[in-house]
Amino acid sequence: MNNTAISGPHIAASNSNSTNQIMRKVILALLPATGFGIVIFGWPALYLCLISVGSALAFEAVCLQCRGLKPGHYLADGSALLTGLLVALSLPAWAPWWIAILGSAIAIVLGKQVYGGLGQNPFNPAMLARVALLISFPVEMTTWVNPGLILLGPGPIDSLAIIISGVANPDAVSGATTLGSVKTGFSLNQTLPGILYDYSGWLALLGWERGSLGETSSLLLLASGLWLWRQGVIQWYTPAALLGTLSVLALLSHWIDPQHFLSVWVHLNSGALMLVAFFIATDYVTSPNTRLGQLIFGAGCGLLIFVIRSWGGYPEGTGFAILLMNALTPVIDHYIKPRIYGRYRNGKPLDLGQTE
C-alpha cells in the first residue's frame, strides 16, 4: 500500500483509492439499502439515521479536539459519517434516540479513538457498538416493527414522539425476526410451517423483512457489495469465503435434519449477513492483509455465524463472529506472513500479497 492511500477502518482498499474516495464509495453503496429501509419503516428510521450520524460526527469532533487535532480536517475523510451510518443500520428501525447516541459513542470513543483514531482500532467499531448494545439493552435491541410504506405509517410528528419516548405503535410491533422465530421454536415446521418458511426467504431477498435497517434487502446489499468489488474498493476473498463456508454448513445440516436447521436460502437472506459479508468483514484494519489470511478470516466468520445461529443463545451471530475473528486477526497475520518484496520462489519472483 502506498503512502497516499491509507485505508479507513471499515473496508479493504486497493492502492488506487484514497481514504476519502473509499469512504465516499462505501457510503454511496449503502444508500440504496438505507433508503429502502427508510421507505418501508417510515419516518422513525430516518430520524434514527440522522441521530446516529450526527452524534457520531459530534463524538469524533470532541475526541479530535481533546487530542489537539483539527476536527474539520479529519472529519472530511468521511470515516465518522460511515461509522454513524453503520451503527444506524445495526439498530432496530424504531429504536429510541438514546440507543443511537450511545451506539455512536461506543463506536467512536471506545471502538476507535481510544486506540489512536483512524486505522488503529483492533475491532470493527460498528459491530462493537451493536454487540455492546445487544448485551446491555436486549429489549430495545430486539423490538422489531413490521415493514410498511412510509406514507402509510406514522407521520413526521408522531414519529418524533416514537423516537423520543421509545414507545412504538402497538399495532406495528411484531414478535420476532425470521431467525428469532426459529430460535424460539422446537422445529422449523412449528415456527415457519410449510410454504411460509420458503416465502420468508423471498421476503428477505426483496427487503420486506422485519429487523434492523441493515437486515432488510439482501438483494440490494449484494448488488452494492458487488459494485464495491468492481470499483476495486474490496476484494472477493473474504465475502466469498464467508458466504461459501456458511452455505456448505447450512446445506449439509439441513440435508441431515431439515426440521432443526435452516436452509441455505434462509441463511443467506436473513439477518445482517450480506451487510457483514461485504461492508464489515472486509474492514481493512481489522481483517488480515494477505489473500490466504482473508480466506481464513472469512471462513472463520462463516463458521461462527452458523454455530451461533444454530446453537447459540442469540438468533443472529454476525456481530459476535466479526469481533471474535477481529481478535484472531493478529494471529492470522503472524502465521500467514506476506512475503518480503524481491524474494523468489522456484526461480520466479513472488507477487505482492502472496506468501512464501
PyMOL commands that set and color helices and strands:
alter all, ss='L'
color gray80, all
select helices_A, chain A and resi 19-41+43-66+71-75+79-89+97-110+113-115+125-136+138-141+156-165+178-184+188-191+195-206+213-215+218-230+237-256+264-269+273-280+291-311+318-335
alter helices_A, ss='H'
color red, helices_A
select strands_A, chain A and resi 344-345+348-349
alter strands_A, ss='S'
color yellow, strands_A
deselect
rebuild
show_as cartoon
